[in-house]
Amino acid sequence: MAADGIAIGPAARAADAPVRANEPGLEELRGRVAEAVREGGGRVVGPGEAAGLVWLTPADADALNRLLDAHPGIGWVQFPWAGVEKLVANGVTDRPIVFTSAKGLFAEQVAEHALTLALACLRSLAVQARTPRWHSIDPASLFRRRVTVVGAGGTARELVRLLAPFGCEVRVVRRSAGEPVAGAARTLPVPALPEVLPDTDVLVLALALTPGSRQLIGARELAALPSHAVLVNVARGAHVDTDALVAELRRDGLAAAGLDVTDPEPLPEGHPLWSDPRVLITSHCADSAEFATRVLCGRVARNVANLRAGRELEGRVDPALGY
């Protein structure tokens, strides 16, 4: 197979995914991805001629497995999302080919959203917005707070940078202690999380979802946080035990929660989190569709060029780690 032949998988929308205002349509998305392939020096071809594939259908592991079974010449697959846990769980990434994702591409906007949610929670903006009368609440400030960020990828690192002007004491908790994260006062492994929770003012989740991180924040972890703490989740809803979060809020064990993601997702109408005035939910829209499309197309163009030149591909998925 010629290394410049790239197929574009079917563009489809998940059945439960609403269309956002100003979101590129599916045909526009395919057209922009095709343009990115050409920008990288590639040709858009059918799967039978392809060395690479840009897959655009969310979480349809069965369809992707069938396509890869039928076309063994495909040696590289690009996913348009950062989280690939569903495809990993369905064995797609067990194949001896290279998979790349969009990890790291959305860091700026997702970190910005995490900062927004943290500020909104500290200043009780959800309560203020839902109270249809003059209702003065003494605000809490982010300045010089202790912030614990769980995760050490692009979003976490960008958030650490954004927190710098506030003079926060930032602790980063990652899968293993590894290399210290620039700007963080401490970089700790996940087993050390219980050590920092009791004096955490803001807990931000910005990590990949793996079997080991599922429900990482449960009843014990939530109870360890001080009652003035706020929880912010811009990663995956399944990092948090939702029932435990509801229970902790009911006993006033947390000041507030800012959630861009939930478990289940979408969160059903009538769920108690919707009616809790201390909870701000933003329906998994931390990064804008236009921004996501633009940065994805940039990665596609660069990876097509890298594939043709035999260079390392950006955003490579490690199946053993799950991201």
C-alpha positions in Angstrom: 0.0 0.0 0.0 1.2 3.5 -0.8 2.0 5.4 2.4 0.1 8.4 1.0 -3.2 6.6 0.6 -5.6 7.6 3.5 -9.2 6.5 3.9 -11.7 8.5 5.8 -14.1 6.4 7.9 -17.9 7.1 8.0 -18.9 10.3 9.8 -21.8 9.6 12.1 -23.1 11.1 15.3 -23.7 9.1 18.5 -27.4 8.5 19.0 -27.4 10.4 22.3 -25.2 13.3 21.2 -27.1 16.5 20.6 -26.0 18.9 17.8 -24.3 22.0 19.2 -25.0 25.4 17.8 -22.4 26.3 15.1 -21.0 22.8 15.1 -19.6 21.7 11.7 -22.0 19.3 9.9 -20.8 15.8 9.2 -20.2 16.4 5.5 -18.3 19.6 6.3 -16.2 17.6 8.8 -15.4 15.0 6.2 -14.5 17.7 3.8 -12.1 19.4 6.2 -10.5 16.1 7.1 -10.0 15.3 3.4 -8.4 18.8 3.0 -6.1 18.0 5.9 -5.0 14.7 4.4 -4.1 16.5 1.2 -2.3 19.2 3.2 -0.1 16.5 4.7 0.8 15.2 1.2 -1.7 12.3 1.2 -4.5 11.2 -1.1 -8.0 10.3 0.0 -8.6 6.7 -1.2 -11.0 3.9 -0.4 -10.1 1.5 2.4 -8.8 -1.1 0.0 -6.0 1.2 -1.1 -5.3 2.8 2.2 -2.3 2.7 4.4 -4.0 4.9 7.0 -7.6 5.6 8.2 -9.2 8.6 9.9 -12.1 7.1 11.8 -14.9 9.6 12.5 -17.7 7.4 14.0 -17.9 7.7 17.8 -17.4 4.5 19.8 -18.6 2.1 17.1 -16.0 -0.6 17.8 -17.8 -3.3 15.9 -17.9 -1.3 12.6 -14.2 -0.4 13.0 -13.2 -4.0 13.7 -15.1 -5.2 10.6 -13.4 -2.6 8.4 -9.9 -3.4 9.7 -10.6 -7.2 9.3 -11.6 -6.6 5.7 -8.6 -4.3 4.9 -5.4 -5.6 6.6 -3.3 -3.1 4.6 -4.3 -0.3 7.0 -1.4 0.2 9.4 -2.5 3.4 11.1 -5.8 4.7 12.5 -6.4 8.2 13.7 -9.3 8.8 16.2 -10.9 12.3 16.6 -11.2 12.2 20.4 -8.8 12.2 23.3 -10.6 9.4 25.2 -10.5 6.0 23.5 -11.5 3.8 26.5 -14.5 2.2 24.8 -12.5 1.2 21.8 -9.7 -0.2 24.0 -12.3 -2.1 26.1 -13.7 -3.7 22.8 -10.2 -4.9 21.8 -9.8 -2.6 18.8 -6.4 -1.4 19.9 -5.1 -5.0 20.4 -4.2 -5.1 16.7 -0.5 -4.8 15.8 -1.1 -1.4 14.1 -0.6 2.1 15.2 -3.5 4.0 16.7 -3.4 7.8 17.4 -5.9 9.9 19.2 -6.6 13.6 19.7 -5.0 13.6 23.2 -3.4 16.8 24.2 -5.1 18.8 21.4 -8.0 20.2 23.5 -5.9 21.1 26.5 -6.2 24.9 26.2 -10.0 25.1 26.1 -10.6 22.2 28.6 -8.2 23.7 31.1 -9.9 27.1 30.6 -13.2 25.4 31.3 -11.9 23.8 34.4 -10.7 27.2 35.7 -14.1 28.6 34.9 -15.9 25.9 36.8 -13.6 26.3 39.8 -14.1 30.0 40.0 -17.9 29.6 39.5 -18.1 27.0 42.3 -16.0 29.1 44.7 -18.1 32.1 44.1 -21.4 30.2 44.3 -22.5 31.4 40.9 -24.8 28.5 40.4 -26.7 29.3 43.5 -26.8 33.0 42.7 -28.1 32.3 39.2 -30.9 30.0 40.4 -32.1 32.4 43.1 -34.7 34.8 41.6 -34.3 37.4 44.3 -31.5 39.5 45.9 -29.4 36.9 47.6 -25.9 37.9 48.8 -23.4 35.1 49.4 -19.9 35.7 50.8 -17.6 34.5 48.0 -14.5 32.3 48.3 -11.4 33.3 46.4 -9.1 31.1 44.3 -6.1 33.2 45.3 -3.5 31.2 47.3 -5.8 28.1 47.5 -4.5 24.5 47.6 -5.5 22.9 44.3 -5.1 19.2 43.6 -5.1 18.2 40.0 -5.5 14.5 39.2 -3.8 13.9 35.8 -0.6 15.0 34.2 -1.5 15.3 30.5 -2.0 18.3 28.4 -5.1 19.6 30.1 -3.6 19.2 33.6 -0.4 21.0 32.6 -2.2 23.8 30.9 -4.4 24.2 34.0 -1.3 24.4 36.2 -0.1 27.2 34.0 -3.4 29.1 34.2 -3.4 28.8 38.0 0.0 30.5 38.3 -1.3 34.1 38.6 -3.5 33.1 41.5 -0.6 32.0 43.6 -2.2 28.6 44.3 -0.3 25.7 45.8 -0.8 23.1 43.1 -0.3 19.4 43.7 -0.4 17.1 40.7 -1.4 13.5 41.2 -0.5 11.2 38.4 -0.4 7.5 37.6 3.2 7.3 38.8 5.3 10.0 40.4 7.5 10.2 37.3 8.9 13.5 36.2 7.7 16.5 38.2 5.1 18.7 36.5 6.4 22.2 35.8 4.7 24.8 38.0 3.4 22.2 40.5 4.6 22.4 44.1 4.5 18.6 44.3 4.0 15.7 41.9 2.7 12.6 43.5 1.6 9.1 42.5 -2.1 8.1 42.8 -1.6 6.1 46.0 -0.6 9.4 47.7 -4.0 10.9 46.9 -5.5 10.3 50.4 -2.5 12.3 51.8 -3.5 15.5 50.0 -7.3 15.4 50.0 -7.8 16.6 53.6 -6.2 20.0 52.9 -7.4 20.3 49.3 -9.6 23.4 48.5 -10.2 22.6 44.9 -10.0 19.1 43.4 -9.8 18.9 39.6 -10.0 15.7 37.6 -8.2 15.9 34.3 -7.0 12.3 33.6 -7.7 9.5 31.1 -10.3 6.9 32.0 -8.8 3.5 32.5 -9.9 0.5 34.5 -7.6 1.8 37.3 -9.1 5.3 37.4 -12.8 4.3 37.2 -14.6 5.6 40.3 -11.2 6.9 41.6 -13.2 9.4 43.6 -15.7 7.5 45.8 -17.3 7.9 49.2 -14.0 7.6 51.0 -12.2 10.2 48.9 -15.2 12.6 49.0 -15.4 12.3 52.8 -11.7 13.1 53.1 -12.2 16.5 51.4 -12.9 19.4 53.8 -16.5 20.7 53.7 -15.5 23.9 52.0 -13.8 22.1 49.1 -15.2 22.1 45.5 -14.9 19.3 43.0 -14.3 20.0 39.3 -14.5 17.2 36.7 -13.5 17.9 33.1 -12.3 14.3 32.3 -14.8 11.5 32.4 -17.9 11.0 34.5 -16.9 7.5 35.5 -14.0 8.8 37.5 -16.6 9.8 40.2 -19.0 7.5 42.1 -22.1 9.6 41.3 -24.2 8.1 44.1 -21.4 8.9 46.6 -21.3 12.5 45.2 -25.0 12.9 45.7 -24.8 11.6 49.2 -21.8 13.8 50.1 -23.6 16.9 48.9 -26.8 16.0 50.8 -24.8 15.9 54.0 -23.1 19.2 53.2 -19.7 17.5 52.9 -18.8 19.6 49.9 -19.3 23.2 49.1 -20.0 22.7 45.4 -19.3 20.6 42.3 -18.6 21.8 38.7 -19.2 18.9 36.3 -18.6 19.0 32.5 -19.0 15.2 32.5 -21.2 12.8 34.4 -22.0 9.2 35.0 -24.3 8.3 33.4 -23.9 10.6 30.4 -26.1 12.3 29.3 -27.4 12.8 32.9 -31.1 11.8 32.9 -33.7 14.5 33.5 -34.8 14.4 37.1 -31.5 13.2 38.4 -30.8 14.8 41.9 -27.6 16.5 40.6 -29.8 18.7 38.3 -31.8 20.1 41.2 -28.9 20.7 43.7 -28.2 24.4 43.5 -24.5 23.9 44.4 -23.9 21.8 41.3 -23.0 23.4 38.0 -23.3 21.0 35.0 -22.1 22.0 31.5 -23.1 18.9 29.5 -19.7 17.9 28.1 -18.9 21.0 26.1 -15.6 22.2 27.5 -14.1 22.5 24.0 -15.9 24.2 21.1 -16.7 22.1 18.1 -15.0 24.5 15.7 -11.8 24.5 17.8 -11.9 20.7 18.1 -12.3 20.3 14.3 -9.5 22.8 13.6 -6.9 21.2 15.9 -7.9 17.7 14.8 -7.3 18.6 11.2 -3.9 20.0 12.1 -3.0 16.7 13.7 -4.3 14.7 10.7 -2.2 16.8 8.4 0.9 16.4 10.5 0.4 12.7 11.0 -0.1 12.1 7.3 3.2 13.9 6.7 4.8 11.9 9.4 3.5 8.6 8.0 4.8 9.4 4.6 8.3 10.3 6.0 8.5 7.3 8.4 8.5 9.6 11.5 6.8 9.0 14.9 3.1 9.8 14.8 1.6 12.4 17.2 -0.9 11.3 19.9 0.1 7.6 19.8 -2.2 5.4 21.9 -0.6 3.0 24.4 -3.0 0.0 24.5 -1.4 -1.2 27.8 -2.2 2.1 29.5 -5.5 2.6 27.8 -4.9 6.0 26.4 
